[in-house]
Amino acid sequence: MDKNDFAVRQPVMIGEGENKKYAVLVPLVDTPDGPALLFEKRAASLRRQPGEICFPGGMIEPGETPAQCACRETAEELSITPDQITLFGPGDTFISPFNFIIYTFIGKISDYGYTHNTAEVAEVIAVPLSFFTKEHPEQYISTLVNQPPDDFPYERIPGGDQYPWASGTQDILLYQYGAYLIWGITARLAHSAVGLIEQYHLS
C-alpha cells in the first residue's frame, strides 16, 4: 500500500476492535391495523436481561457481516426461514460507552405466523408504527463518570489527583405500550428506526 491507497481508505473508529459487536433487525410486519414493529420478550430462563423487550439479534460471529448476523439471528429466534426476511438496508449504529457496538438493519417479515423459539423468546409483540409516530418517549438523563483505576499515575499528569476529568451523559428512553415497557437501548434503536422509516417511506 502507498499514499494513493491511504487517500481512499475507509477510516475505522479508534478502539473499535476492543468492542463486542452485535447486530439486530428492526422488523416491520403487516397487521390489520397497519404496519407494526415486531419486538421480542426475552425468555425468563436467559442469563442476560431475562424478561426484557428487544429486537431480534445477537453477537456477530467470525467471518459474518452485520447484515448476515441480523438475518440469521432473526430467523433462529422467530422460527422463520431466511426468505421471509426482506432487508431494506442499514439503520443507524449504536455505540455504547460500555464497550459494545450494535449495528441495526430495517426490514420486513412476510407471511409471519407469530412463531418464535421458546428457548429464547417468551412472546412476540407487534407494536403499531403509528404508536411511535404519535407518542413521545419518556426521557431521563444518566450521568457517565470517568473513573481511573487506583494505580493510575496521577503524579505524572497536570493537576495530579485533582485533574478535572470530563463526564458525559446518556439518554434513557422509555415507551409504555399497554403492559409492555420498551426502554433503554431498545427504545433508542426504535426511536432512530422510526425516524428512518418515515424519512425513507419504508412502510
Backbone as a printed PyTorch tensor [residue, N CA C, xyz], in Angstrom:
tensor([[[  0.8390,  -1.2010,   0.0000],
         [  0.0000,   0.0000,   0.0000],
         [  0.8760,   1.2540,   0.0000]],

        [[  0.3430,   2.3400,  -0.5690],
         [  1.0970,   3.5780,  -0.6460],
         [  0.1910,   4.7640,  -0.3450]],

        [[  0.6780,   5.9750,  -0.6410],
         [ -0.0870,   7.1780,  -0.3260],
         [ -1.4170,   7.2220,  -1.0640]],

        [[ -1.4540,   6.6990,  -2.2900],
         [ -2.7060,   6.6970,  -3.0360],
         [ -3.7610,   5.8200,  -2.3540]],

        [[ -3.3070,   4.6850,  -1.8020],
         [ -4.2230,   3.8150,  -1.0730],
         [ -4.7260,   4.5100,   0.1900]],

        [[ -3.8200,   5.2360,   0.8490],
         [ -4.1990,   5.9150,   2.0880],
         [ -5.2670,   6.9650,   1.8380]],

        [[ -5.1940,   7.6460,   0.6980],
         [ -6.1330,   8.7290,   0.4010],
         [ -7.5730,   8.2380,   0.2860]],

        [[ -7.7540,   6.9640,  -0.0500],
         [ -9.0990,   6.4480,  -0.2660],
         [ -9.5070,   5.4120,   0.7950]],

        [[ -8.6690,   5.2580,   1.8440],
         [ -9.0070,   4.2700,   2.8680],
         [-10.2620,   4.6780,   3.6220]],

        [[-11.0000,   3.6970,   4.0940],
         [-12.1710,   3.9530,   4.9160],
         [-11.7420,   3.9740,   6.3820]],

        [[-11.9450,   5.0800,   7.0760],
         [-11.4980,   5.1530,   8.4710],
         [-12.2950,   4.2200,   9.3650]],

        [[-11.6530,   3.7690,  10.4120],
         [-12.3350,   2.9860,  11.4490],
         [-12.3350,   3.8030,  12.7230]],

        [[-13.1980,   3.4370,  13.6410],
         [-13.2370,   4.1260,  14.9250],
         [-12.0790,   3.6530,  15.7820]],

        [[-11.3510,   4.5940,  16.3770],
         [-10.2730,   4.2210,  17.2880],
         [-10.8700,   3.4630,  18.4700]],

        [[-10.3130,   2.3070,  18.7490],
         [-10.8190,   1.4730,  19.8330],
         [-11.9310,   0.5250,  19.4120]],

        [[-12.3020,   0.5420,  18.1180],
         [-13.4130,  -0.3000,  17.6610],
         [-13.1470,  -1.7800,  17.9300]],

        [[-11.8980,  -2.2060,  17.7710],
         [-11.5590,  -3.6080,  17.9630],
         [-11.7220,  -4.0780,  19.3970]],

        [[-11.8170,  -3.1450,  20.3430],
         [-11.9650,  -3.5090,  21.7520],
         [-13.4300,  -3.7060,  22.1420]],

        [[-14.3390,  -3.4460,  21.2060],
         [-15.7630,  -3.5370,  21.4890],
         [-16.3540,  -4.8650,  21.0130]],

        [[-17.2780,  -5.4050,  21.7780],
         [-18.0690,  -6.5210,  21.2910],
         [-19.0490,  -5.9710,  20.2570]],

        [[-19.3320,  -6.7750,  19.2350],
         [-20.1720,  -6.2920,  18.1410],
         [-21.4210,  -7.1610,  18.0030]],

        [[-22.5550,  -6.4700,  17.9130],
         [-23.8500,  -7.1260,  17.7750],
         [-24.5850,  -6.5380,  16.5720]],

        [[-25.5680,  -7.2730,  16.0990],
         [-26.4250,  -6.7740,  15.0220],
         [-27.8530,  -7.1640,  15.3180]],

        [[-28.7870,  -6.2590,  15.0320],
         [-30.2070,  -6.5360,  15.2350],
         [-30.9880,  -6.1320,  13.9980]],

        [[-32.1470,  -6.7660,  13.8550],
         [-33.0920,  -6.3670,  12.8170],
         [-34.2540,  -5.6460,  13.4760]],

        [[-34.6360,  -4.5150,  12.9050],
         [-35.8610,  -3.8270,  13.2980],
         [-36.9120,  -4.2700,  12.2790]],

        [[-37.7550,  -5.2580,  12.6470],
         [-38.6440,  -5.8570,  11.6490],
         [-39.9970,  -5.1620,  11.5790]],

        [[-40.4250,  -4.9060,  10.3670],
         [-41.7800,  -4.4410,  10.1020],
         [-42.6420,  -5.6350,   9.7310]],

        [[-43.8620,  -5.6600,  10.2430],
         [-44.8300,  -6.6850,   9.8460],
         [-46.1550,  -5.9920,   9.5300]],

        [[-46.9120,  -6.5960,   8.6230],
         [-48.2400,  -6.0810,   8.3060],
         [-49.2480,  -6.6410,   9.2990]],

        [[-50.1430,  -5.7800,   9.7840],
         [-51.2190,  -6.2120,  10.6770],
         [-52.5310,  -5.6080,  10.1680]],

        [[-53.6760,  -6.0910,  10.6450],
         [-54.9550,  -5.4920,  10.2240],
         [-55.0480,  -3.9980,  10.5420]],

        [[-54.2440,  -3.5480,  11.5170],
         [-54.2590,  -2.1270,  11.8870],
         [-53.1450,  -1.3310,  11.2190]],

        [[-52.4740,  -1.9290,  10.2390],
         [-51.3990,  -1.2350,   9.5490],
         [-50.0400,  -1.7900,   9.9220]],

        [[-48.9750,  -1.1670,   9.4300],
         [-47.6230,  -1.6660,   9.7080],
         [-47.2710,  -1.5500,  11.1850]],

        [[-46.4770,  -2.5190,  11.6580],
         [-46.0790,  -2.5510,  13.0700],
         [-44.6230,  -2.9540,  13.1700]],

        [[-43.9900,  -2.5400,  14.2630],
         [-42.6560,  -3.0340,  14.5940],
         [-42.8160,  -4.2810,  15.4480]],

        [[-41.9890,  -5.2860,  15.1610],
         [-42.0720,  -6.5390,  15.9000],
         [-40.9670,  -6.5980,  16.9480]],

        [[-41.3500,  -6.8470,  18.1760],
         [-40.4150,  -6.9750,  19.2940],
         [-40.5000,  -8.3790,  19.8710]],

        [[-39.4830,  -8.7370,  20.6260],
         [-39.4690,  -9.9860,  21.3750],
         [-39.4300,  -9.6840,  22.8700]],

        [[-40.0880, -10.5220,  23.6510],
         [-39.8800, -10.5190,  25.0980],
         [-38.9610, -11.6860,  25.4020]],

        [[-37.8040, -11.3960,  25.9690],
         [-36.8060, -12.4190,  26.2000],
         [-37.2840, -13.4460,  27.2310]],

        [[-36.9300, -14.7050,  27.0060],
         [-37.3440, -15.7810,  27.8910],
         [-36.8120, -15.5560,  29.3010]],

        [[-37.5830, -15.9480,  30.2860],
         [-37.1960, -15.7740,  31.6860],
         [-35.9860, -16.6170,  32.0530]],

        [[-35.6990, -17.6620,  31.2740],
         [-34.5850, -18.5620,  31.5720],
         [-33.2380, -18.0450,  31.0860]],

        [[-33.2360, -16.9660,  30.3180],
         [-31.9770, -16.4510,  29.7760],
         [-31.1420, -15.8030,  30.8810]],

        [[-29.8310, -15.9340,  30.7390],
         [-28.9270, -15.3890,  31.7500],
         [-28.8860, -13.8680,  31.7060]],

        [[-28.8930, -13.2970,  30.5150],
         [-28.7910, -11.8430,  30.3670],
         [-30.1580, -11.2440,  30.0350]],

        [[-30.5430, -10.2630,  30.8000],
         [-31.7520,  -9.4580,  30.5750],
         [-33.0180, -10.2930,  30.3710]],

        [[-33.2700, -11.2560,  31.2580],
         [-34.4940, -12.0550,  31.1130],
         [-35.7350, -11.1880,  31.2540]],

        [[-36.7250, -11.4740,  30.4310],
         [-37.9940, -10.7670,  30.5260],
         [-38.0250,  -9.3940,  29.8830]],

        [[-36.8940,  -8.9190,  29.3880],
         [-36.8770,  -7.5840,  28.7710],
         [-37.3010,  -7.6690,  27.3080]],

        [[-37.7090,  -6.5420,  26.7750],
         [-38.1810,  -6.4640,  25.3940],
         [-37.0500,  -5.9570,  24.5110]],

        [[-36.8860,  -6.6120,  23.3560],
         [-35.7720,  -6.2820,  22.4770],
         [-36.1610,  -6.5670,  21.0350]],

        [[-35.2550,  -6.2550,  20.1250],
         [-35.3780,  -6.6590,  18.7320],
         [-34.6090,  -7.9630,  18.5390]],

        [[-34.9470,  -8.7580,  17.5330],
         [-34.1600,  -9.9590,  17.2710],
         [-32.7440,  -9.5950,  16.8420]],

        [[-31.7740, -10.3520,  17.3500],
         [-30.3850, -10.0820,  17.0010],
         [-29.4570, -10.7820,  17.9590]],

        [[-28.1650, -10.5620,  17.7860],
         [-27.1870, -11.2010,  18.6510],
         [-25.7740, -10.8220,  18.2640]],

        [[-24.8160, -11.5530,  18.8160],
         [-23.4120, -11.2530,  18.5840],
         [-22.9810, -11.7030,  17.1890]],

        [[-22.1810, -10.8770,  16.5500],
         [-21.6790, -11.1880,  15.2200],
         [-20.6060, -12.2650,  15.3230]],

        [[-20.7490, -13.3160,  14.5390],
         [-19.7980, -14.4160,  14.5670],
         [-18.6360, -14.1420,  13.6260]],

        [[-17.4650, -14.7700,  13.8610],
         [-16.3060, -14.5720,  12.9810],
         [-16.6570, -14.8860,  11.5180]],

        [[-16.2370, -14.0150,  10.6190],
         [-16.4890, -14.2040,   9.2060],
         [-17.8700, -13.8150,   8.7400]],

        [[-18.6690, -13.2730,   9.6360],
         [-20.0550, -12.9150,   9.3390],
         [-20.1850, -11.4000,   9.2540]],

        [[-20.9410, -10.9070,   8.2770],
         [-21.2020,  -9.4730,   8.2090],
         [-22.3200,  -9.1260,   9.1940]],

        [[-22.4080,  -7.8630,   9.5870],
         [-23.5150,  -7.4790,  10.4740],
         [-24.8860,  -7.8150,   9.9000]],

        [[-25.0660,  -7.6060,   8.5970],
         [-26.3600,  -7.9050,   7.9780],
         [-26.6640,  -9.3960,   8.0360]],

        [[-25.6720, -10.2230,   7.7740],
         [-25.8680, -11.6730,   7.8550],
         [-26.2420, -12.0940,   9.2710]],

        [[-25.5840, -11.4750,  10.2490],
         [-25.8920, -11.7890,  11.6440],
         [-27.3310, -11.4220,  11.9800]],

        [[-27.7620, -10.2350,  11.5980],
         [-29.1190,  -9.7850,  11.9180],
         [-30.1610, -10.7290,  11.3200]],

        [[-29.9420, -11.1590,  10.0910],
         [-30.9050, -12.0580,   9.4420],
         [-30.8510, -13.4560,  10.0470]],

        [[-29.6620, -13.9490,  10.3280],
         [-29.5340, -15.2910,  10.9180],
         [-30.2150, -15.3510,  12.2730]],

        [[-29.9080, -14.3710,  13.1330],
         [-30.4820, -14.3600,  14.4690],
         [-32.0070, -14.2090,  14.4150]],

        [[-32.4970, -13.3900,  13.5000],
         [-33.9460, -13.2070,  13.3700],
         [-34.6240, -14.5040,  12.9640]],

        [[-34.0560, -15.1930,  11.9850],
         [-34.6370, -16.4600,  11.5410],
         [-34.6390, -17.4840,  12.6760]],

        [[-33.5480, -17.5340,  13.4510],
         [-33.4470, -18.5030,  14.5480],
         [-34.4360, -18.1740,  15.6650]],

        [[-34.5090, -16.9040,  16.0490],
         [-35.3160, -16.5260,  17.2000],
         [-36.8110, -16.5350,  16.9030]],

        [[-37.1740, -16.2520,  15.6540],
         [-38.5940, -16.1960,  15.2970],
         [-39.0650, -17.4680,  14.6010]],

        [[-38.1800, -18.4340,  14.4520],
         [-38.5240, -19.7130,  13.8030],
         [-39.1310, -19.4910,  12.4190]],

        [[-38.4370, -18.6740,  11.6160],
         [-38.8560, -18.4210,  10.2460],
         [-37.7140, -18.7890,   9.3080]],

        [[-37.9780, -18.7600,   8.0190],
         [-36.9460, -19.0470,   7.0310],
         [-36.3420, -17.7360,   6.5290]],

        [[-35.0730, -17.7650,   6.1160],
         [-34.4320, -16.5180,   5.6620],
         [-35.1710, -15.8310,   4.5280]],

        [[-35.8730, -16.6070,   3.6740],
         [-36.5490, -15.9600,   2.5380],
         [-37.8030, -15.1880,   2.9550]],

        [[-38.1690, -15.2750,   4.2300],
         [-39.2740, -14.4480,   4.7240],
         [-38.8100, -13.0470,   5.1160]],

        [[-37.4950, -12.8410,   5.1190],
         [-36.9370, -11.5530,   5.5320],
         [-36.5210, -10.7580,   4.3010]],

        [[-37.0670,  -9.5630,   4.1740],
         [-36.6270,  -8.6270,   3.1470],
         [-35.8580,  -7.5160,   3.8460]],

        [[-34.5820,  -7.4180,   3.5540],
         [-33.7450,  -6.4120,   4.2050],
         [-33.7840,  -5.1250,   3.3840]],

        [[-34.2510,  -4.0390,   4.0070],
         [-34.3190,  -2.7590,   3.3120],
         [-32.9560,  -2.0640,   3.2850]],

        [[-32.2020,  -2.2070,   4.3690],
         [-30.9060,  -1.5510,   4.4350],
         [-30.4960,  -1.2880,   5.8670]],

        [[-29.3480,  -0.6370,   6.0430],
         [-28.8420,  -0.3910,   7.3990],
         [-29.5480,   0.7730,   8.0830]],

        [[-29.7980,   0.5900,   9.3720],
         [-30.2220,   1.7040,  10.2020],
         [-28.9890,   2.3660,  10.7830]],

        [[-29.1660,   3.1300,  11.8340],
         [-28.0350,   3.7960,  12.4680],
         [-27.3450,   2.8500,  13.4490]],

        [[-26.0880,   3.1200,  13.7140],
         [-25.2690,   2.2800,  14.5880],
         [-25.2360,   2.8720,  15.9890]],

        [[-25.4320,   2.0170,  16.9800],
         [-25.3870,   2.4540,  18.3760],
         [-24.0270,   2.1110,  18.9640]],

        [[-23.3130,   3.1130,  19.4550],
         [-22.0070,   2.9140,  20.0870],
         [-22.1700,   3.1540,  21.5790]],

        [[-21.9720,   2.1140,  22.3470],
         [-22.1560,   2.2080,  23.7920],
         [-20.8640,   2.6300,  24.4750]],

        [[-20.9520,   3.4170,  25.5340],
         [-19.7540,   3.7180,  26.3170],
         [-19.2820,   2.5110,  27.1280]],

        [[-20.0400,   1.4310,  27.0530],
         [-19.7170,   0.2340,  27.8400],
         [-19.1510,  -0.8790,  26.9610]],

        [[-18.4100,  -0.4700,  25.9270],
         [-17.5990,  -1.3760,  25.1180],
         [-18.3800,  -2.3580,  24.2600]],

        [[-19.4490,  -1.8860,  23.6530],
         [-20.0670,  -2.6930,  22.6100],
         [-20.7220,  -1.7900,  21.5720]],

        [[-20.8920,  -2.3560,  20.3830],
         [-21.4760,  -1.6560,  19.2430],
         [-22.6380,  -2.4900,  18.7310]],

        [[-23.7510,  -1.8350,  18.3860],
         [-24.8940,  -2.5280,  17.8060],
         [-25.1630,  -1.9490,  16.4120]],

        [[-25.0650,  -2.8080,  15.4110],
         [-25.4080,  -2.4330,  14.0410],
         [-26.8760,  -2.7820,  13.8210]],

        [[-27.6500,  -1.8340,  13.3150],
         [-29.0730,  -2.0820,  13.1150],
         [-29.4100,  -2.1440,  11.6300]],

        [[-30.4300,  -2.9360,  11.3330],
         [-30.9440,  -3.0590,   9.9690],
         [-32.4640,  -3.0140,  10.0390]],

        [[-33.0460,  -2.4320,   9.0160],
         [-34.5020,  -2.3360,   8.9370],
         [-34.9700,  -3.2400,   7.8030]],

        [[-36.0040,  -4.0140,   8.0680],
         [-36.5120,  -4.9250,   7.0510],
         [-37.9480,  -5.3000,   7.3170]],

        [[-38.4370,  -6.2140,   6.5230],
         [-39.8340,  -6.6470,   6.6430],
         [-39.8830,  -8.1620,   6.7040]],

        [[-40.7830,  -8.6820,   7.5260],
         [-41.0160, -10.1230,   7.6050],
         [-42.3620, -10.4170,   6.9500]],

        [[-42.3430, -11.3300,   6.0040],
         [-43.5540, -11.6750,   5.2600],
         [-44.1140, -13.0170,   5.7340]],

        [[-45.4200, -13.1720,   5.5890],
         [-46.1000, -14.4370,   5.9120],
         [-45.7370, -14.9300,   7.3040]],

        [[-45.7460, -14.0200,   8.2500],
         [-45.3170, -14.3790,   9.6040],
         [-46.5040, -14.8630,  10.4280]],

        [[-46.3450, -16.0220,  11.0460],
         [-47.4090, -16.6020,  11.8530],
         [-47.2040, -16.4280,  13.3380]],

        [[-46.3580, -15.4640,  13.7320],
         [-46.0680, -15.1640,  15.1400],
         [-45.4570, -16.3700,  15.8750]],

        [[-44.6290, -17.0910,  15.1370],
         [-43.8540, -18.1820,  15.7260],
         [-42.6330, -17.6080,  16.4260]],

        [[-42.0550, -18.4010,  17.3460],
         [-40.8110, -17.9940,  17.9820],
         [-40.1700, -19.1910,  18.6560]],

        [[-38.8750, -19.0800,  18.8520],
         [-38.0950, -20.1070,  19.5260],
         [-38.2840, -19.9300,  21.0310]],

        [[-39.0040, -20.8490,  21.6620],
         [-39.3680, -20.6800,  23.0640],
         [-38.1730, -20.7650,  24.0100]],

        [[-37.0560, -21.3020,  23.5380],
         [-35.8620, -21.3490,  24.3870],
         [-35.2800, -19.9540,  24.5990]],

        [[-35.5570, -19.0440,  23.6720],
         [-35.0010, -17.6930,  23.7490],
         [-36.0540, -16.6090,  23.8990]],

        [[-37.2450, -16.8760,  23.4000],
         [-38.2670, -15.8330,  23.3060],
         [-39.5310, -16.2860,  24.0280]],

        [[-39.9970, -15.4600,  24.9750],
         [-41.2260, -15.7810,  25.7040],
         [-42.4600, -15.4480,  24.8770]],

        [[-42.4250, -14.3290,  24.1750],
         [-43.5310, -13.9350,  23.3080],
         [-43.0520, -12.8730,  22.3290]],

        [[-43.8330, -12.6730,  21.2850],
         [-43.5410, -11.5990,  20.3320],
         [-44.6530, -10.5720,  20.4180]],

        [[-44.2840,  -9.3190,  20.1960],
         [-45.2240,  -8.2090,  20.3560],
         [-45.1520,  -7.3240,  19.1200]],

        [[-46.2820,  -7.1470,  18.4510],
         [-46.3570,  -6.2310,  17.3130],
         [-46.9050,  -4.8980,  17.8120]],

        [[-46.0940,  -3.8640,  17.7260],
         [-46.4970,  -2.5260,  18.1900],
         [-46.7320,  -1.6530,  16.9620]],

        [[-47.9460,  -1.1210,  16.8060],
         [-48.2330,  -0.3070,  15.6080],
         [-47.2050,   0.8000,  15.4090]],

        [[-46.8000,   0.9630,  14.1660],
         [-45.8620,   2.0330,  13.8560],
         [-46.4420,   3.3850,  14.2590]],

        [[-47.7530,   3.5120,  14.1430],
         [-48.4040,   4.7730,  14.4950],
         [-48.2260,   5.1230,  15.9690]],

        [[-48.0590,   4.1120,  16.8370],
         [-47.8160,   4.3830,  18.2530],
         [-46.5540,   5.2220,  18.4160]],

        [[-45.5040,   4.8390,  17.6970],
         [-44.2260,   5.5480,  17.8330],
         [-44.2420,   6.9120,  17.1520]],

        [[-45.0480,   7.0670,  16.1190],
         [-45.1100,   8.3710,  15.4510],
         [-45.9490,   9.3750,  16.2420]],

        [[-46.8320,   8.8540,  17.1140],
         [-47.6970,   9.7450,  17.8940],
         [-47.1920,   9.9670,  19.3180]],

        [[-46.5240,   8.9730,  19.8820],
         [-46.1080,   9.0410,  21.2800],
         [-44.6450,   9.4740,  21.4040]],

        [[-44.4000,  10.4330,  22.2660],
         [-43.0230,  10.8140,  22.5730],
         [-42.5340,   9.9660,  23.7410]],

        [[-41.3300,   9.4460,  23.6610],
         [-40.8440,   8.6220,  24.7780],
         [-40.5460,   9.4710,  26.0050]],

        [[-40.6780,   8.8470,  27.1680],
         [-40.1570,   9.4760,  28.3750],
         [-38.6350,   9.5180,  28.2560]],

        [[-38.0270,  10.5760,  28.7520],
         [-36.5810,  10.7390,  28.6120],
         [-35.9480,  11.0820,  29.9540]],

        [[-34.9020,  10.3390,  30.2790],
         [-34.1480,  10.5700,  31.5090],
         [-32.6710,  10.6480,  31.1430]],

        [[-31.9430,  11.4520,  31.8860],
         [-30.5270,  11.6570,  31.6000],
         [-29.6880,  10.9150,  32.6320]],

        [[-28.8340,  10.0350,  32.1500],
         [-27.9260,   9.2920,  33.0250],
         [-26.5310,   9.9040,  32.9080]],

        [[-25.8590,  10.1100,  34.0530],
         [-24.5210,  10.6940,  34.0610],
         [-23.4640,   9.5940,  34.0050]],

        [[-22.5010,   9.7750,  33.1320],
         [-21.3890,   8.8330,  32.9840],
         [-20.1280,   9.5080,  33.5090]],

        [[-19.4420,   8.8430,  34.4160],
         [-18.2850,   9.4380,  35.0830],
         [-17.0140,   8.6750,  34.7230]],

        [[-15.9530,   9.4260,  34.4230],
         [-14.6440,   8.8360,  34.1380],
         [-13.9660,   8.4900,  35.4640]],

        [[-13.6810,   7.2160,  35.6960],
         [-13.0990,   6.7840,  36.9610],
         [-11.8250,   5.9810,  36.7030]],

        [[-10.6510,   6.6310,  36.7380],
         [ -9.3970,   5.9020,  36.5160],
         [ -9.1550,   4.8710,  37.6170]],

        [[ -8.3110,   3.8750,  37.3480],
         [ -8.0340,   2.8510,  38.3600],
         [ -7.2120,   3.4190,  39.5160]],

        [[ -7.1930,   2.6930,  40.6270],
         [ -6.4880,   3.1500,  41.8280],
         [ -4.9940,   3.3650,  41.5950]],

        [[ -4.4120,   2.5890,  40.6620],
         [ -2.9630,   2.7020,  40.4430],
         [ -2.6110,   3.6770,  39.3240]],

        [[ -3.5800,   4.5250,  38.9390],
         [ -3.2910,   5.4940,  37.8800],
         [ -2.1990,   6.4630,  38.3400]],

        [[ -1.1900,   6.7790,  37.4870],
         [ -0.0710,   7.6500,  37.8940],
         [ -0.4400,   9.1280,  37.8700]],

        [[ -1.2340,   9.5390,  38.8420],
         [ -1.6690,  10.9370,  38.8950],
         [ -0.4960,  11.9030,  38.9560]],

        [[  0.6140,  11.4800,  39.5750],
         [  1.7560,  12.3880,  39.7390],
         [  2.3920,  12.7670,  38.4070]],

        [[  2.0310,  12.0910,  37.3500],
         [  2.6540,  12.3580,  36.0450],
         [  1.7940,  13.2430,  35.1420]],

        [[  0.5950,  13.6070,  35.5840],
         [ -0.2690,  14.4290,  34.7370],
         [ -0.5020,  15.7830,  35.3940]],

        [[ -0.7200,  16.8380,  34.5900],
         [ -1.0050,  18.1520,  35.1590],
         [ -2.2480,  18.1030,  36.0420]],

        [[ -2.1390,  18.6570,  37.2290],
         [ -3.2730,  18.6770,  38.1440],
         [ -3.3200,  17.5090,  39.0990]],

        [[ -2.5150,  16.4780,  38.8230],
         [ -2.4550,  15.3380,  39.7230],
         [ -3.8210,  14.7190,  39.9730]],

        [[ -4.0740,  14.3430,  41.2480],
         [ -5.3380,  13.6970,  41.5540],
         [ -6.5140,  14.6710,  41.5790]],

        [[ -6.2360,  15.9540,  41.2940],
         [ -7.3050,  16.9390,  41.1660],
         [ -7.6260,  17.2380,  39.6970]],

        [[ -7.1090,  16.4060,  38.8010],
         [ -7.3490,  16.6350,  37.3710],
         [ -8.8590,  16.6720,  37.0920]],

        [[ -9.3300,  17.6640,  36.3220],
         [-10.7780,  17.8060,  36.0810],
         [-11.2730,  16.8540,  34.9840]],

        [[-11.4360,  15.5860,  35.3440],
         [-11.9090,  14.6070,  34.3630],
         [-13.2820,  15.0120,  33.8240]],

        [[-13.4560,  14.8200,  32.5220],
         [-14.7450,  15.1330,  31.9040],
         [-15.7680,  14.0570,  32.2590]],

        [[-17.0100,  14.4450,  32.3260],
         [-18.1070,  13.4990,  32.4900],
         [-19.0440,  13.6690,  31.2990]],

        [[-19.8850,  12.6970,  31.0850],
         [-20.8150,  12.7640,  29.9650],
         [-22.2070,  12.3390,  30.4000]],

        [[-23.1030,  12.3320,  29.4410],
         [-24.4750,  11.9070,  29.7210],
         [-24.9500,  10.9520,  28.6400]],

        [[-25.9670,  10.1900,  28.9970],
         [-26.5950,   9.2840,  28.0480],
         [-28.1010,   9.3090,  28.2790]],

        [[-28.8630,   9.3950,  27.1940],
         [-30.3170,   9.4020,  27.3060],
         [-30.8270,   7.9970,  27.6130]],

        [[-31.7710,   7.8990,  28.5210],
         [-32.5180,   6.6640,  28.7580],
         [-33.9600,   6.9460,  28.3420]],

        [[-34.4240,   6.2310,  27.3200],
         [-35.7790,   6.4320,  26.8090],
         [-36.6860,   5.2980,  27.2630]],

        [[-37.9690,   5.6200,  27.4560],
         [-38.9680,   4.6200,  27.8230],
         [-40.2430,   4.8560,  27.0230]],

        [[-40.7500,   3.7790,  26.4300],
         [-42.0810,   3.7760,  25.8250],
         [-42.9410,   2.7880,  26.6170]],

        [[-44.1070,   3.2050,  27.0450],
         [-45.0330,   2.2950,  27.7110],
         [-46.1530,   1.9660,  26.7390]],

        [[-46.1710,   0.7170,  26.2610],
         [-47.2170,   0.2730,  25.3470],
         [-48.0740,  -0.7390,  26.0850]],

        [[-49.1770,  -0.2880,  26.6390],
         [-50.0130,  -1.1630,  27.4570],
         [-49.2100,  -1.7110,  28.6260]],

        [[-49.1650,  -3.0330,  28.7360],
         [-48.4170,  -3.6700,  29.8250],
         [-46.9350,  -3.8130,  29.5120]],

        [[-46.5240,  -3.4300,  28.3140],
         [-45.1450,  -3.6620,  27.8730],
         [-44.3110,  -2.3890,  27.9830]],

        [[-43.1580,  -2.5230,  28.6200],
         [-42.2150,  -1.4070,  28.7150],
         [-41.0760,  -1.6430,  27.7290]],

        [[-40.9530,  -0.7300,  26.7850],
         [-39.8500,  -0.7560,  25.8260],
         [-38.9060,   0.3530,  26.2580]],

        [[-37.7150,   0.0010,  26.6840],
         [-36.8720,   1.0240,  27.2970],
         [-35.3950,   0.7930,  26.9730]],

        [[-34.5690,   1.7520,  27.4210],
         [-33.1260,   1.6240,  27.2890],
         [-32.6740,   1.6300,  25.8430]],

        [[-31.7300,   0.7480,  25.5350],
         [-31.1530,   0.7100,  24.1970],
         [-32.2140,   0.3740,  23.1600]],

        [[-33.1000,  -0.5780,  23.4730],
         [-34.1360,  -0.9540,  22.5100],
         [-35.0080,   0.2490,  22.1590]],

        [[-35.3540,   1.0580,  23.1470],
         [-36.1530,   2.2500,  22.8780],
         [-35.3980,   3.2300,  21.9900]],

        [[-34.0980,   3.3600,  22.2200],
         [-33.3100,   4.2720,  21.3830],
         [-33.2080,   3.7530,  19.9520]],

        [[-33.0460,   2.4440,  19.7970],
         [-32.9930,   1.8640,  18.4540],
         [-34.3260,   2.0470,  17.7430]],

        [[-35.4220,   1.8460,  18.4770],
         [-36.7490,   2.0130,  17.8810],
         [-36.9740,   3.4680,  17.4670]],

        [[-36.6160,   4.3900,  18.3340],
         [-36.7960,   5.8190,  18.0460],
         [-36.0260,   6.2100,  16.7850]],

        [[-34.7990,   5.7380,  16.6720],
         [-33.9830,   6.0330,  15.4960],
         [-34.5820,   5.4050,  14.2440]],

        [[-34.9860,   4.1310,  14.3470],
         [-35.5080,   3.4130,  13.1810],
         [-36.8060,   4.0230,  12.6770]],

        [[-37.6800,   4.4220,  13.5870],
         [-38.9520,   5.0190,  13.1740],
         [-38.7040,   6.3000,  12.3800]],

        [[-37.7250,   7.0840,  12.8120],
         [-37.3810,   8.2830,  12.0560],
         [-36.9380,   7.9610,  10.6380]],

        [[-36.1420,   6.9030,  10.4840],
         [-35.6740,   6.4970,   9.1520],
         [-36.8160,   5.9160,   8.3240]],

        [[-37.6920,   5.1470,   8.9640],
         [-38.8330,   4.5720,   8.2440],
         [-39.7110,   5.6740,   7.6780]],

        [[-39.9170,   6.7250,   8.4620],
         [-40.7190,   7.8480,   7.9790],
         [-39.9750,   8.6170,   6.8950]],

        [[-38.7070,   8.8900,   7.1160],
         [-37.9320,   9.6880,   6.1830],
         [-37.8250,   9.0370,   4.8070]],

        [[-37.6570,   7.7100,   4.8010],
         [-37.4430,   6.9880,   3.5350],
         [-38.6930,   6.2180,   3.0740]],

        [[-39.8120,   6.4210,   3.7520],
         [-41.0930,   5.7880,   3.3540],
         [-40.9300,   4.2750,   3.2260]],

        [[-40.4000,   3.6500,   4.2800],
         [-40.1060,   2.2190,   4.2290],
         [-41.3130,   1.3420,   4.5630]],

        [[-42.3650,   1.9320,   5.1020],
         [-43.5080,   1.1110,   5.4970],
         [-44.5600,   1.0570,   4.3880]]])
